Amino acid sequence: MDIPITKVDENNRRPLPTDESKLGFGQHFSDHMFMMEYNPDEGWHNPRIEPLHDLSLSPAAMVLHYGQEAFEGLKAYRCDDGGVRLFRYRKNFERLNASCERLCMPTLDIDQVSDAMKQLVLLDRNWIPKTEGCALYIRPNIIATDPFLGVRPSNTYLFYIVVGPVGAYYPEGFNPVSIYVSDKYVRAVEGGVGYAKTAGNYAASLLAQREAAEAGYTQVLWLDAKERRYVEEVGTMNIFFKINDEII
């Protein structure tokens, strides 16, 4: 995809983190971002890469009132040969499109947004950490932008990608974490939006996460919504069981 690129002024470059052992997660962002808009007449249009900046939205933007939003999260890795690697990134965009369909939002051309993401990553490749266990986190996001107060799908949308260096998600680093099994709250129900990667699902999980933290646990293991005794998932990671020498 032919994407106009506006590079950040050299005097306005953001400082690179100096200690990669203290990156944490989601605290640092690179110099540039990708953006494009959608409307019914033009479809997705005006793709561009430009210096990272704040968004300007109407206070009536529908994403703020009715939660039409979907996002993804993936990583770019610096390799020993100097190259940059992405892992199954098309699967992330396939899942993003599935979320969009559930939330009545326009889907994306996977080839186009994949190309845009790669151009952004390569432009800001100096932000990819060199330390083992660290990576460049990539956050694609779609939000509804109609300035309208009424329950219906928006007609206009903004898609953007921001990236930034990350280390371990938890303070424990890459060591094992303690898990709290919640039978009081549920995260997903049949017929709901549990499979969509949308902000509302995360907001609904916060109370259980806070209660788990107050009890001394790092993360919540969610049970099924119907009987609350079958394992569903853990909030920020995959979960595996070893039963009779079989990994499940």
N, C-alpha and C positions, 0 to 999 in steps of 0.2 A: 504494500500500500504506500502510495506517495504521501508522505506526511511532512508538512512544513515543521521545521525545528527552529525554535527561538532559544538560543543558549543563554544561560544566566551570565550576567556581567561578571567578569573576573573579580571585581571588587566586592561583589555581593555573594560570593560562594559561601556556603554554609561550612562551618569547621568540621572536619572529619573527627570522629571519636578517637582519642589517643590511647585508650586502654580497652582493647577488645575483650578482656576478661570481665569487664563491667558493662557490657552492652545492654544486658537485660532484653526485654522484648517490647517492641512498639514505642520506643522512646526517641528514636532518631530517624530522620527522613532525609532523603537525598536532595539534590539541587533541582530536579526536574519532575514533571508529571505529564501524563497523557490525558487528553480530554477529547470528547466529541458529544454532540447533542442529537436528540431525536425529536422529530415532529411527524405527524401523519402525512404531510405533503412531500417532505424530503427524505424521510426515513432517517437512518443514522448518517450524519453529515458533519462537516467541518472538523475532521480529525487533525490533531496537532499535538506537538510536544512543546512545552513552554516551562519557564521557571516555576517552581513550586510556589503556590500562593493560596490565600484563603478563598473560599467560595462566597459568592454573593447570591443570596436567595431571598425571595419574598417571605415575610413572616407567615404568609398563608400557603406556602409551598406544601403540596399534599404529602410529601414524605414526612413532614413534621407533625401532621395531624392523623394520617391514616396508615402510615408505616409501609408504604410501597418502597421497598429497598431490598436489594440482594447484593451479596458480595462473595468473594472468594479469597483464599489465602494459599500461596505457594512460595517456593524459594528458588533462588539461583545460587549455584555453588561455584566457588573458585577451585580449580583443579590444579594438580601438580604440574601439568603441561602448559599452564598459563591460560587454558581455555575456560569457558563458562558453561555450566551444564544446568539444564532444567529437567525435572522429572515428571513425565506423563502430564505435561501442562494442558494438553488438549482435553484431558478428563476433567480438569478444573473448569474449563469453559463449557464443557458439556453439562456439568452440574450447575453452573451458573445459568445456563439457558433453561434447565429444568426448573430452577427456582423462579426464573422470570415467567415461565408459562404458568406456574402455580399462582403467581401474584399479579397476573394480567399485565405484564410488562413486555415490551418488544425484545425479541431474542437478538443475539449478536452473530455476525459472520465470524466463525471461529478462526478461519485463516487470516482474516483482516486483523482481529484483535490480538491474535498470537504474534503476528508480524509487528504490530505496534508495541506490544510488550517487549519483544526482543530488542527493538530499536531503543526503547527507553533503558533497558538493562545495560545494553552496550554503551550507551551514552554516559551512564553513571556507574560504569563498571569499577571505577576506583573506590566506590563505596562498598564493594563486596569484601567482607572480612577475609583475612588470611589465616586466622586462628582456626584450628580444628574444632568442629562442633558449632561453628558460627556460619551464617549465610546471609544473603540479601533477601529480605522478606518482600513479597509482592502482593499488594492489595488492590484488586479490581473491585469497583463498586458502581452500582446503578441506583439512582434515586429519582423519584417523581418530582417534577418541578412546577406543575400547573399551580398558579396562585388561585386556589378555589377551595371553598369550604362546603363540601358535600361528598357523600360516600359514593364514589364511582372511580374507575381507573383514570389515572392522569392521561393526558394526551401528549405531554412533553416530558422528556427525561434527559438526564445527564449521566454519562458514563465516564469514569476517570480511573486512572491507575496511579498509585503512589508506591514508592519503594523505600526501604531503609534497612540498615544492618541490624541483625539480631543475634543474640546468643541463646542461652537456655531460657525456657519459658518461666521456670520457677526458680526461687532463690536457692533451692537445693541443687541447682545445676542439673547434671545428667544422672544424678543418683536416684534411687527409687523414691517414690512419693507415697504418702499415706492416703487411702481412699475411704470416703464416707458413703455408706450405702443409704440412700434416702428412700424411705417408703411413705413419706409425708407428701412430697411433691412429685409431679411427673413432668417430663419434658416433651413427649410426643404422644399423640393419640391417633388412632385410625381415622382417616378422613381429614385430619388436620394439616398443618403446614410444617410438621416436624422435619420432613425431608428437605425443606427449603432452607437455604442458608440466608436467613433474613434476621434483621436486627431484633424483631420482637421475640424471637425464640431465645435470644441471649438475655434480653431484659427479664424474661420469665424465669430464667435460671438463677438470677442473682441472689434471691433470698435463700435458696437452698445452699448456694455456694458460701454465702456469709455465715449461715448456721454451721456449715461444715468447718469453716475456718475457726469459728469461735470454739468448736469442740476439739480443735487441734489437728484437723485434717487438711490436706492440700487440695483435693478435688472430690467431686461427687460422682458416684456410680448410680445411674438412673435405672429404675425398674420399669416394667411395663405398666401402662396406665390402667389396664383392666383388672388384673389380679395383684399387681404390685409384688410379684415374687419371681418373675423372669428377668434376667439381665438384659438390658437394652444397650447401653453405651456408657462411656465416661466422657465428661464434657469436653476435654481438650486433647484427647488422645484416643488411639485404638486400645482395646483391651483384649488380652489373650489368656486362655486357660490351658493348663496342661493336665489332661485327664487320661490316665492309663497310657501314658507315653504318646498321646496324640495332642497336637497343638490345635486349639479351637479358637 
